[in-house]
Amino acid sequence: MRVPAVCIHATAKAAAALLTASLLLTACSADASDSGSGSAAASGISDEIVIGSTNEPTGLVRNVGGSSGISQTMTRNVYEGLTSVDVDGTVIPTLAESWDVSEDGLTYTFHLQQGVTFHDGTPFTAADVAWSISEAIGPDSKSARKNDLLVITDIAQPDEQTVELTLSRRSQSLLFNLASVTVVKDGDTELTSDNGTGPYSLVEWTQGDHLTIARNPDYWGEQPKNEGVTFRFFKDTTALNNALLTGDLDLVIAEDSPDQLLQFEGNDDFTITEGTSTTKQLWAFNDREAPFDDVRVRQALYTALDRERILDTVWDGYGQVIGSMVPPTDPWYIDDLADAHAYDPDAAKALLAEAGVSDLEITVDYVAGEPSDTIAQLIQTDLADVGVTLTLNPIDDATWYQKIYTDHDFETTIMGHVNPRDVVWYANPDFYWGYDNADVQQWVADADAATSEEEQVELLTQVNQTIGEEAATAWLYLDPQIRVARSEISGFPVDQVTESFYVADIVRAD
């Protein structure tokens, strides 16, 4: 993929000054920098914001799943869907101005926004929507939401500004799930600098270093409040926070350790916010393989874990222990489910004996780095206390995606899941953890086809209860959402209850 080159300097101030130069595809020069800063000030738009993250996209090919970095940086900022999930978790119209639903709930007619163009100037039409949805549910799609969207049986285009979706049954979650389908130009399978419709356009992605997006002056909707954003990526959180301390960053999206906060506390140059997240840290079993296909073994391994100790070691009082995939922000959350498999080594030993399992040796694959390294070591210690040997196998992102997510070639894995409303993935036996429960599958299907929200909540609460009791996975804790920003930076969302990190409201005070 070829994108315009942009010169990136080592400080937030320099990056802000150079953004305008990059958009004009000029050489980096003092004149261009001065012009960019002056233009932003004159227009009342803040200059560029530089954001630090440890969650880099693994690629720009669409519908592959397994990486939240691309959703966090790109979704709603550069690439949009018919709908979006707003920063408070509500579904809002986006490329669809409005929609009508037939009385039987089987036909959705979407009326598209007028005057929308892609970033290369190509008009946006119903054909682009039809292509993007059909590709997301097509045979080659590995999108995490594919299974949820297979309820769509037909995609029609009555005219260039109208898309009609026919469903096999009612779908309470259709509008929510459509937010995950980024609409690109008809025929495109990869995200490029040409095929977004969002308030920002993609300028450059230098893998392992940074990704830059710039304000789209021709955006069909409300203009962003800043000239653009550069996401800088770090493997090491110490380096990430040093960059914030020295002025190279304006904002850190997510702190992954309370130790990192000490250097910012009591310092008026920085603001620390603690919000709600949907990031569930879990130790997942390959439930399709022995011995993890035995519910007693899963329950034993789960009961062997001192999750309070794990959480306290990693977060020192922040976050909360959870007992399933459902965070408290979802209406089907169960408050006491975390106690279903409370830490009890004697009970764990008894369950293993009941299952006829002894001298168990298993392996955990996980992406190297914190907090997974610490979590793996703590799990290893807890399992040793009940006679289970755990071998640690740290790997990289690409290997995890292929080995675990795609090939299902693993015994257990540690992973953080950021996706909202992802409890429904336990109804998909082909998902990487391979949980297969006919009742759960039926309840999820019935919940989506429900005629009321109350019925949907009741059924998904049953799903939540069952996967928790059966220890479909060993859920460890829910991450707190802690961000640190320079004091002059505001407008960023405090909570993270969507997959995307919406940046259009972030500003720098004069």
Buried (B, 14 or more C-beta within 10 A) or exposed (E): EEBBEBBBBEBBBBBBBBBBBBBEEBEBEEEBBEBBBEEBEEEEBBBBBBBBBBBBBBBBEBBBBBBBBBBBBBBBBBBBBBBBBBBEBEBEBBBBBEBEBEEEBBBBBBBBBEEBBBBEEBEBBBBBBBBBBEBBBEEEBBBBBBBBBEBBEEBEBEEEBBBBBBBEEBBBBBBBBBBBBBBBBBEBEEBBBBBBBBBBBBBBBBEEBBBBBBBBEEBBBEBBBBBBBBBBBBEEBEEBBBBBBEBBBBBBBBBBBBEBBEBBEEEEEBBBEBBBBBBBBBBBBBBBBEBBBBBBBBBBBBBBBBBEEBBBBBBEEBBBBBBBBBBEBBEBBBEEBBEBBBBBBEBBBBBBEEBEBEEBEBEBBBBBBBBBBBBBBBBBEBBEEBBBEBEBBBBEBEEBBEBBBBEBEBBBBBBBBBBBBBBBBBBBBEBBBBBBBEEBBBBBBBBBBBEEEEBBBBBBBBBBBBBBBBBBBBBBBBBBBBBBBBEEBBBBBEBBBBBBBBBBBBBBEE
